[in-house]
Amino acid sequence: MAVPLPLSAEAQAEARVLMLSANNVLSPAHGRPLVTPTQDMIIGAYYMT
């Protein structure tokens, strides 16, 4: 199975910016959240407190 990797420093920087979770929380189409709390997230947050 092939895995494409950004090789140049510029490509790596662009990939970091595009894949930041802060940039992928809201849908660009309708502005609604793409990420909703699931049971695993809620339990994990509870265990961390």
C-alpha distance matrix in Angstrom:
0.0 3.8 6.6 9.9 12.8 16.5 18.0 21.7 24.1 24.9 21.4 21.0 24.3 23.6 20.4 22.6 25.3 23.2 21.4 24.6 25.5 29.0 27.8 26.0 28.7 30.7 29.6 30.7 31.7 34.3 34.5 33.9 31.9 28.2 28.2 30.7 31.7 30.2 31.8 29.3 30.1 33.8 34.0 32.0 34.5 37.3 36.2 36.0 39.5
3.8 0.0 3.8 6.4 9.5 13.0 14.5 18.1 20.6 21.4 17.9 17.8 21.2 20.5 17.5 20.0 22.7 20.8 19.4 22.7 24.1 27.4 26.0 24.5 27.6 29.5 28.5 29.1 30.4 33.2 33.3 33.1 31.2 27.7 27.9 30.7 31.9 30.9 32.8 30.3 30.6 34.4 34.8 32.6 34.7 37.8 36.9 36.2 39.7
6.6 3.8 0.0 3.8 6.4 10.0 12.0 15.5 17.7 18.5 15.0 14.4 17.8 17.2 14.1 16.3 19.1 17.4 15.9 19.1 20.7 23.9 22.7 21.4 24.5 26.6 25.9 26.6 28.2 30.9 30.7 30.6 28.5 25.1 25.2 28.2 29.3 28.6 30.6 28.0 28.0 31.8 32.3 29.9 31.8 35.1 34.2 33.3 36.7
9.9 6.4 3.8 0.0 3.8 6.8 9.1 12.4 14.7 15.2 11.6 11.6 15.0 14.1 11.5 14.3 16.8 15.2 14.4 17.8 19.9 22.8 21.1 20.3 23.7 25.6 24.8 25.0 26.8 29.7 29.5 29.8 28.0 24.9 25.3 28.6 30.0 29.8 32.1 29.6 29.2 32.9 33.8 31.3 32.8 36.3 35.6 34.4 37.7
12.8 9.5 6.4 3.8 0.0 3.8 6.0 9.4 11.3 12.3 9.0 8.3 12.0 11.9 9.4 11.8 14.7 13.9 13.1 16.2 18.7 21.4 20.0 19.8 23.3 25.4 25.1 25.2 27.5 30.3 29.6 30.1 28.1 25.2 25.4 28.7 30.0 30.1 32.4 29.7 28.9 32.6 33.4 30.6 31.9 35.4 34.6 33.0 36.3
16.5 13.0 10.0 6.8 3.8 0.0 3.8 6.1 8.0 8.5 5.3 5.3 8.9 8.9 7.3 10.0 12.6 12.3 12.4 15.2 18.3 20.5 18.9 19.3 23.0 24.9 24.7 24.3 26.8 29.7 28.8 29.8 28.0 25.5 25.9 29.4 30.9 31.4 33.9 31.3 30.1 33.7 34.8 31.9 32.8 36.4 35.8 33.9 36.9
18.0 14.5 12.0 9.1 6.0 3.8 0.0 3.8 6.7 8.4 6.5 6.7 10.2 11.1 10.4 12.5 15.2 15.5 15.8 18.2 21.5 23.5 22.1 22.9 26.4 28.4 28.3 27.8 30.4 33.3 32.4 33.4 31.6 29.2 29.5 32.9 34.2 34.8 37.1 34.4 33.1 36.7 37.7 34.6 35.5 39.1 38.2 36.2 39.2
21.7 18.1 15.5 12.4 9.4 6.1 3.8 0.0 3.8 5.4 5.2 6.2 8.7 9.9 10.6 12.4 14.4 15.4 16.4 18.4 22.0 23.4 21.9 23.3 26.8 28.6 28.7 27.8 30.5 33.5 32.3 33.7 32.1 30.1 30.5 34.1 35.5 36.4 38.9 36.2 34.6 38.1 39.3 36.2 36.6 40.3 39.7 37.4 40.2
24.1 20.6 17.7 14.7 11.3 8.0 6.7 3.8 0.0 3.8 5.5 5.1 6.2 8.6 9.9 10.6 12.5 14.3 15.4 16.7 20.3 21.4 20.3 22.1 25.5 27.4 27.9 27.0 30.1 32.8 31.3 32.7 31.0 29.3 29.5 33.0 34.3 35.4 37.9 35.2 33.3 36.7 37.9 34.7 34.8 38.5 37.9 35.3 38.0
24.9 21.4 18.5 15.2 12.3 8.5 8.4 5.4 3.8 0.0 3.8 5.4 5.2 6.2 8.6 10.0 10.8 12.3 14.3 15.7 19.4 20.1 18.5 20.5 23.9 25.4 25.7 24.4 27.4 30.2 28.8 30.6 29.2 27.7 28.3 32.0 33.6 35.0 37.8 35.4 33.4 36.6 38.2 35.2 35.1 38.9 38.7 36.1 38.6
21.4 17.9 15.0 11.6 9.0 5.3 6.5 5.2 5.5 3.8 0.0 3.8 5.5 5.1 6.1 8.6 10.0 10.5 12.0 14.3 17.8 19.1 17.2 18.5 22.2 23.7 23.7 22.6 25.4 28.3 27.3 28.8 27.3 25.4 26.1 29.8 31.6 32.7 35.4 33.1 31.3 34.7 36.3 33.4 33.6 37.4 37.2 34.9 37.6
21.0 17.8 14.4 11.6 8.3 5.3 6.7 6.2 5.1 5.4 3.8 0.0 3.8 5.4 5.1 6.2 8.7 9.9 10.5 12.2 15.8 17.3 16.1 17.5 20.9 23.0 23.4 22.9 26.0 28.5 27.1 28.2 26.3 24.4 24.6 28.2 29.5 30.6 33.1 30.6 28.7 32.1 33.5 30.4 30.7 34.4 34.0 31.6 34.4
24.3 21.2 17.8 15.0 12.0 8.9 10.2 8.7 6.2 5.2 5.5 3.8 0.0 3.8 5.5 5.1 6.4 8.7 10.0 10.9 14.6 15.4 14.2 16.3 19.6 21.4 22.2 21.5 24.8 27.2 25.4 26.8 25.1 23.7 23.9 27.5 28.9 30.4 33.1 30.8 28.5 31.7 33.3 30.2 30.0 33.8 33.7 31.1 33.5
23.6 20.5 17.2 14.1 11.9 8.9 11.1 9.9 8.6 6.2 5.1 5.4 3.8 0.0 3.8 5.4 5.2 6.2 8.5 10.2 13.8 14.4 12.4 14.3 17.8 19.2 19.5 18.4 21.6 24.2 22.8 24.4 23.0 21.6 22.3 26.0 27.9 29.5 32.4 30.4 28.2 31.4 33.3 30.5 30.3 34.1 34.3 32.0 34.3
20.4 17.5 14.1 11.5 9.4 7.3 10.4 10.6 9.9 8.6 6.1 5.1 5.5 3.8 0.0 3.8 5.5 5.1 5.9 8.5 11.8 13.4 11.7 12.7 16.3 18.1 18.4 18.0 21.0 23.6 22.2 23.3 21.5 19.6 20.1 23.7 25.4 26.7 29.5 27.3 25.4 28.8 30.5 27.7 27.9 31.7 31.7 29.6 32.2
22.6 20.0 16.3 14.3 11.8 10.0 12.5 12.4 10.6 10.0 8.6 6.2 5.1 5.4 3.8 0.0 3.8 5.6 5.3 6.1 9.7 11.1 10.3 11.9 15.1 17.4 18.4 18.4 21.8 23.8 21.9 22.8 20.7 19.1 19.0 22.5 23.8 25.3 28.0 25.7 23.4 26.7 28.3 25.4 25.3 29.1 29.1 26.7 29.1
25.3 22.7 19.1 16.8 14.7 12.6 15.2 14.4 12.5 10.8 10.0 8.7 6.4 5.2 5.5 3.8 0.0 3.8 5.6 5.6 9.2 9.4 7.9 10.3 13.4 15.2 16.3 15.7 19.2 21.2 19.2 20.6 18.9 17.8 18.2 21.8 23.5 25.4 28.4 26.5 24.0 26.9 29.1 26.3 25.8 29.6 30.1 27.6 29.7
23.2 20.8 17.4 15.2 13.9 12.3 15.5 15.4 14.3 12.3 10.5 9.9 8.7 6.2 5.1 5.6 3.8 0.0 3.8 5.8 8.6 9.5 6.9 8.2 11.8 13.2 13.6 13.1 16.4 18.7 17.2 18.4 16.9 15.4 16.3 20.1 22.2 23.9 27.0 25.4 23.1 26.2 28.5 26.1 25.8 29.6 30.2 28.2 30.4
21.4 19.4 15.9 14.4 13.1 12.4 15.8 16.4 15.4 14.3 12.0 10.5 10.0 8.5 5.9 5.3 5.6 3.8 0.0 3.8 6.2 8.5 7.1 7.2 10.6 13.0 13.8 14.3 17.4 19.3 17.6 18.1 16.0 14.0 14.2 17.8 19.6 20.9 23.9 22.0 19.9 23.2 25.2 22.7 22.7 26.5 26.9 25.0 27.5
24.6 22.7 19.1 17.8 16.2 15.2 18.2 18.4 16.7 15.7 14.3 12.2 10.9 10.2 8.5 6.1 5.6 5.8 3.8 0.0 3.8 5.4 5.5 6.8 9.3 12.1 13.9 14.6 18.1 19.4 17.0 17.4 15.0 13.7 13.3 16.8 18.2 20.0 22.9 21.0 18.4 21.4 23.5 20.9 20.4 24.2 24.8 22.6 24.7
25.5 24.1 20.7 19.9 18.7 18.3 21.5 22.0 20.3 19.4 17.8 15.8 14.6 13.8 11.8 9.7 9.2 8.6 6.2 3.8 0.0 3.8 5.3 5.1 6.4 9.8 12.1 13.7 16.9 17.7 15.1 14.8 11.9 10.7 9.8 13.1 14.4 16.4 19.4 17.8 15.0 17.9 20.2 17.9 17.3 21.1 22.0 20.0 22.1
29.0 27.4 23.9 22.8 21.4 20.5 23.5 23.4 21.4 20.1 19.1 17.3 15.4 14.4 13.4 11.1 9.4 9.5 8.5 5.4 3.8 0.0 3.8 5.6 5.9 8.6 11.5 12.7 16.2 16.5 13.5 13.7 11.3 11.3 10.8 13.8 15.4 18.0 21.1 19.9 16.7 19.0 21.8 19.6 18.3 22.0 23.3 21.1 22.6
27.8 26.0 22.7 21.1 20.0 18.9 22.1 21.9 20.3 18.5 17.2 16.1 14.2 12.4 11.7 10.3 7.9 6.9 7.1 5.5 5.3 3.8 0.0 3.8 6.0 7.5 9.4 9.8 13.4 14.5 11.9 12.9 11.2 10.8 11.6 15.0 17.3 19.7 23.1 22.1 19.2 21.7 24.5 22.6 21.6 25.2 26.6 24.6 26.2
26.0 24.5 21.4 20.3 19.8 19.3 22.9 23.3 22.1 20.5 18.5 17.5 16.3 14.3 12.7 11.9 10.3 8.2 7.2 6.8 5.1 5.6 3.8 0.0 3.8 5.8 7.2 8.8 11.9 12.9 10.8 11.0 8.9 7.5 8.5 12.2 14.7 16.9 20.4 19.5 17.0 19.7 22.5 20.9 20.3 23.9 25.3 23.8 25.6
28.7 27.6 24.5 23.7 23.3 23.0 26.4 26.8 25.5 23.9 22.2 20.9 19.6 17.8 16.3 15.1 13.4 11.8 10.6 9.3 6.4 5.9 6.0 3.8 0.0 3.8 6.8 9.3 12.1 11.9 9.2 8.5 5.7 5.5 5.9 9.2 11.8 14.5 18.0 17.7 14.9 17.1 20.2 19.0 18.0 21.4 23.3 21.9 23.3
30.7 29.5 26.6 25.6 25.4 24.9 28.4 28.6 27.4 25.4 23.7 23.0 21.4 19.2 18.1 17.4 15.2 13.2 13.0 12.1 9.8 8.6 7.5 5.8 3.8 0.0 3.8 6.3 8.8 8.2 5.4 5.5 4.4 5.5 7.7 10.5 13.7 16.5 20.1 20.4 17.8 19.5 22.9 22.1 21.0 24.2 26.3 25.2 26.3
29.6 28.5 25.9 24.8 25.1 24.7 28.3 28.7 27.9 25.7 23.7 23.4 22.2 19.5 18.4 18.4 16.3 13.6 13.8 13.9 12.1 11.5 9.4 7.2 6.8 3.8 0.0 3.8 5.4 5.8 4.8 5.5 6.1 6.0 9.4 12.1 15.8 18.0 21.8 22.1 20.0 21.9 25.3 24.6 23.9 27.0 29.1 28.2 29.5
30.7 29.1 26.6 25.0 25.2 24.3 27.8 27.8 27.0 24.4 22.6 22.9 21.5 18.4 18.0 18.4 15.7 13.1 14.3 14.6 13.7 12.7 9.8 8.8 9.3 6.3 3.8 0.0 3.8 5.8 5.5 8.1 9.5 9.7 13.1 15.9 19.4 21.7 25.5 25.8 23.5 25.5 28.8 28.0 27.1 30.4 32.4 31.2 32.5
31.7 30.4 28.2 26.8 27.5 26.8 30.4 30.5 30.1 27.4 25.4 26.0 24.8 21.6 21.0 21.8 19.2 16.4 17.4 18.1 16.9 16.2 13.4 11.9 12.1 8.8 5.4 3.8 0.0 3.8 6.1 8.3 10.6 10.7 14.4 16.8 20.5 22.5 26.3 27.0 25.1 26.9 30.2 29.8 29.1 32.1 34.3 33.5 34.7
34.3 33.2 30.9 29.7 30.3 29.7 33.3 33.5 32.8 30.2 28.3 28.5 27.2 24.2 23.6 23.8 21.2 18.7 19.3 19.4 17.7 16.5 14.5 12.9 11.9 8.2 5.8 5.8 3.8 0.0 3.8 5.6 8.9 10.1 13.6 15.3 19.0 21.3 24.9 26.0 24.0 25.4 28.9 28.8 27.9 30.6 33.1 32.4 33.3
34.5 33.3 30.7 29.5 29.6 28.8 32.4 32.3 31.3 28.8 27.3 27.1 25.4 22.8 22.2 21.9 19.2 17.2 17.6 17.0 15.1 13.5 11.9 10.8 9.2 5.4 4.8 5.5 6.1 3.8 0.0 3.8 6.6 8.8 11.8 13.5 17.0 19.8 23.4 24.4 21.9 23.2 26.8 26.5 25.2 28.0 30.6 29.6 30.3
33.9 33.1 30.6 29.8 30.1 29.8 33.4 33.7 32.7 30.6 28.8 28.2 26.8 24.4 23.3 22.8 20.6 18.4 18.1 17.4 14.8 13.7 12.9 11.0 8.5 5.5 5.5 8.1 8.3 5.6 3.8 0.0 3.8 6.4 9.1 10.2 13.8 16.4 20.0 21.2 19.0 20.0 23.7 23.7 22.5 25.2 27.8 27.2 27.9
31.9 31.2 28.5 28.0 28.1 28.0 31.6 32.1 31.0 29.2 27.3 26.3 25.1 23.0 21.5 20.7 18.9 16.9 16.0 15.0 11.9 11.3 11.2 8.9 5.7 4.4 6.1 9.5 10.6 8.9 6.6 3.8 0.0 3.8 5.5 7.0 10.4 13.2 16.9 17.8 15.4 16.7 20.2 20.0 19.0 21.7 24.2 23.6 24.5
28.2 27.7 25.1 24.9 25.2 25.5 29.2 30.1 29.3 27.7 25.4 24.4 23.7 21.6 19.6 19.1 17.8 15.4 14.0 13.7 10.7 11.3 10.8 7.5 5.5 5.5 6.0 9.7 10.7 10.1 8.8 6.4 3.8 0.0 3.8 6.5 10.1 12.0 15.8 16.3 14.4 16.4 19.6 19.2 18.8 21.8 23.8 23.4 24.8
28.2 27.9 25.2 25.3 25.4 25.9 29.5 30.5 29.5 28.3 26.1 24.6 23.9 22.3 20.1 19.0 18.2 16.3 14.2 13.3 9.8 10.8 11.6 8.5 5.9 7.7 9.4 13.1 14.4 13.6 11.8 9.1 5.5 3.8 0.0 3.8 6.7 8.9 12.6 12.8 10.6 12.7 15.9 15.4 15.1 18.0 20.0 19.6 21.1
30.7 30.7 28.2 28.6 28.7 29.4 32.9 34.1 33.0 32.0 29.8 28.2 27.5 26.0 23.7 22.5 21.8 20.1 17.8 16.8 13.1 13.8 15.0 12.2 9.2 10.5 12.1 15.9 16.8 15.3 13.5 10.2 7.0 6.5 3.8 0.0 3.8 6.3 9.9 11.1 9.1 10.3 13.7 14.1 13.6 16.0 18.5 18.6 19.7
31.7 31.9 29.3 30.0 30.0 30.9 34.2 35.5 34.3 33.6 31.6 29.5 28.9 27.9 25.4 23.8 23.5 22.2 19.6 18.2 14.4 15.4 17.3 14.7 11.8 13.7 15.8 19.4 20.5 19.0 17.0 13.8 10.4 10.1 6.7 3.8 0.0 3.8 6.8 8.0 5.9 6.5 10.0 10.7 10.2 12.4 14.9 15.3 16.4
30.2 30.9 28.6 29.8 30.1 31.4 34.8 36.4 35.4 35.0 32.7 30.6 30.4 29.5 26.7 25.3 25.4 23.9 20.9 20.0 16.4 18.0 19.7 16.9 14.5 16.5 18.0 21.7 22.5 21.3 19.8 16.4 13.2 12.0 8.9 6.3 3.8 0.0 3.8 5.4 5.3 6.3 8.7 9.9 10.8 12.4 14.4 15.6 17.1
31.8 32.8 30.6 32.1 32.4 33.9 37.1 38.9 37.9 37.8 35.4 33.1 33.1 32.4 29.5 28.0 28.4 27.0 23.9 22.9 19.4 21.1 23.1 20.4 18.0 20.1 21.8 25.5 26.3 24.9 23.4 20.0 16.9 15.8 12.6 9.9 6.8 3.8 0.0 3.8 5.5 5.2 6.1 8.5 10.0 10.5 12.2 14.3 15.7
29.3 30.3 28.0 29.6 29.7 31.3 34.4 36.2 35.2 35.4 33.1 30.6 30.8 30.4 27.3 25.7 26.5 25.4 22.0 21.0 17.8 19.9 22.1 19.5 17.7 20.4 22.1 25.8 27.0 26.0 24.4 21.2 17.8 16.3 12.8 11.1 8.0 5.4 3.8 0.0 3.8 5.5 5.3 6.0 8.5 9.8 10.5 12.2 14.5
30.1 30.6 28.0 29.2 28.9 30.1 33.1 34.6 33.3 33.4 31.3 28.7 28.5 28.2 25.4 23.4 24.0 23.1 19.9 18.4 15.0 16.7 19.2 17.0 14.9 17.8 20.0 23.5 25.1 24.0 21.9 19.0 15.4 14.4 10.6 9.1 5.9 5.3 5.5 3.8 0.0 3.8 5.6 5.1 6.1 8.5 9.9 10.6 12.6
33.8 34.4 31.8 32.9 32.6 33.7 36.7 38.1 36.7 36.6 34.7 32.1 31.7 31.4 28.8 26.7 26.9 26.2 23.2 21.4 17.9 19.0 21.7 19.7 17.1 19.5 21.9 25.5 26.9 25.4 23.2 20.0 16.7 16.4 12.7 10.3 6.5 6.3 5.2 5.5 3.8 0.0 3.8 5.5 5.2 6.2 8.7 10.0 11.0
34.0 34.8 32.3 33.8 33.4 34.8 37.7 39.3 37.9 38.2 36.3 33.5 33.3 33.3 30.5 28.3 29.1 28.5 25.2 23.5 20.2 21.8 24.5 22.5 20.2 22.9 25.3 28.8 30.2 28.9 26.8 23.7 20.2 19.6 15.9 13.7 10.0 8.7 6.1 5.3 5.6 3.8 0.0 3.8 5.5 5.0 6.1 8.7 10.1
32.0 32.6 29.9 31.3 30.6 31.9 34.6 36.2 34.7 35.2 33.4 30.4 30.2 30.5 27.7 25.4 26.3 26.1 22.7 20.9 17.9 19.6 22.6 20.9 19.0 22.1 24.6 28.0 29.8 28.8 26.5 23.7 20.0 19.2 15.4 14.1 10.7 9.9 8.5 6.0 5.1 5.5 3.8 0.0 3.8 5.4 5.1 6.2 8.9
34.5 34.7 31.8 32.8 31.9 32.8 35.5 36.6 34.8 35.1 33.6 30.7 30.0 30.3 27.9 25.3 25.8 25.8 22.7 20.4 17.3 18.3 21.6 20.3 18.0 21.0 23.9 27.1 29.1 27.9 25.2 22.5 19.0 18.8 15.1 13.6 10.2 10.8 10.0 8.5 6.1 5.2 5.5 3.8 0.0 3.8 5.5 5.1 6.5
37.3 37.8 35.1 36.3 35.4 36.4 39.1 40.3 38.5 38.9 37.4 34.4 33.8 34.1 31.7 29.1 29.6 29.6 26.5 24.2 21.1 22.0 25.2 23.9 21.4 24.2 27.0 30.4 32.1 30.6 28.0 25.2 21.7 21.8 18.0 16.0 12.4 12.4 10.5 9.8 8.5 6.2 5.0 5.4 3.8 0.0 3.8 5.5 5.4
36.2 36.9 34.2 35.6 34.6 35.8 38.2 39.7 37.9 38.7 37.2 34.0 33.7 34.3 31.7 29.1 30.1 30.2 26.9 24.8 22.0 23.3 26.6 25.3 23.3 26.3 29.1 32.4 34.3 33.1 30.6 27.8 24.2 23.8 20.0 18.5 14.9 14.4 12.2 10.5 9.9 8.7 6.1 5.1 5.5 3.8 0.0 3.8 5.5
36.0 36.2 33.3 34.4 33.0 33.9 36.2 37.4 35.3 36.1 34.9 31.6 31.1 32.0 29.6 26.7 27.6 28.2 25.0 22.6 20.0 21.1 24.6 23.8 21.9 25.2 28.2 31.2 33.5 32.4 29.6 27.2 23.6 23.4 19.6 18.6 15.3 15.6 14.3 12.2 10.6 10.0 8.7 6.2 5.1 5.5 3.8 0.0 3.8
39.5 39.7 36.7 37.7 36.3 36.9 39.2 40.2 38.0 38.6 37.6 34.4 33.5 34.3 32.2 29.1 29.7 30.4 27.5 24.7 22.1 22.6 26.2 25.6 23.3 26.3 29.5 32.5 34.7 33.3 30.3 27.9 24.5 24.8 21.1 19.7 16.4 17.1 15.7 14.5 12.6 11.0 10.1 8.9 6.5 5.4 5.5 3.8 0.0
